[in-house]
Amino acid sequence: MKSIWTKFEADYSYRHTDLKSLSLIDHFFVTESFLDTCIFAAPLHFGDNRSNHSPIMLKINIPLFTAKENVGGLTIKRPNWKKAYSEDIEEYSYKLNEKLLQLPLPSSFGCLDVSCQNVVHSLERDSHVLDVLCNTIETSFECIPVSESHSKIMKKRPNLHGWKVNVLPYKNDSLFWHSIWLSMGKPKSGGVFDVMKHTRNKFH
């Protein structure tokens, strides 16, 4: 599996609560053969996004004619920790510990610069975090009983009463100053940064 960012450049997908520290920790993982069908990918930075994670999009090339298929509810499988016995948890801890010990630590872990701006260091740390998360999830499915649940397709809910009066003005302010901040090259300090941060916090 390969991250889509090996083919397309991306600036960041996560912004810390200080609105200054940026990381690329959200990914699409595809097979190497499927990578050829991917024609564009990028994080989407919206001023009204209430999460510190930016949504990421992927555009793929599909055949002109495809068979339409009605999709019902989805079956979701996940480890059920409530059904796990102590032996399951002990096995999980042992296997996960063995896998994590085999992960090489990035050389950037030795960097003592608290204001480090080295892009390679950032990528190494992000990659290491993903390796830890992947091993954690993989081991939980190997050792912990798995349960299935069925999700229904949710219909779009109407706006809450009073949303246009009490919330929409803050959203519009946040979008406006976010666009100004983007047009100035996303500065991490200064008047525009402070206003962008203030209007974003008021909307959120």
HELIX and SHEET records of a PDB file:
HELIX    1   1 ILE A    4  THR A    6  5                                   3    
HELIX    2   2 PHE A   34  THR A   37  5                                   4    
HELIX    3   3 TRP A   81  LYS A   83  5                                   3    
HELIX    4   4 SER A   86  LEU A  101  1                                  16    
HELIX    5   5 SER A  107  GLY A  110  5                                   4    
HELIX    6   6 VAL A  119  CYS A  143  1                                  25    
HELIX    7   7 TRP A  163  ASN A  166  1                                   4    
HELIX    8   8 LEU A  168  SER A  183  1                                  16    
HELIX    9   9 GLY A  191  PHE A  203  1                                  13    
SHEET    1   A 2 LYS A   2  SER A   3  0                                        
SHEET    2   A 2 PHE A  29  VAL A  30 -1                                        
SHEET    1   B 2 TYR A  14  ARG A  15  0                                        
SHEET    2   B 2 LEU A  22  SER A  23 -1                                        
SHEET    1   C 2 CYS A  38  PRO A  43  0                                        
SHEET    2   C 2 ILE A  56  ILE A  60 -1                                        
SHEET    1   D 2 LEU A  74  PRO A  79  0                                        
SHEET    2   D 2 VAL A 146  SER A 151 -1                                        
END                                                                             
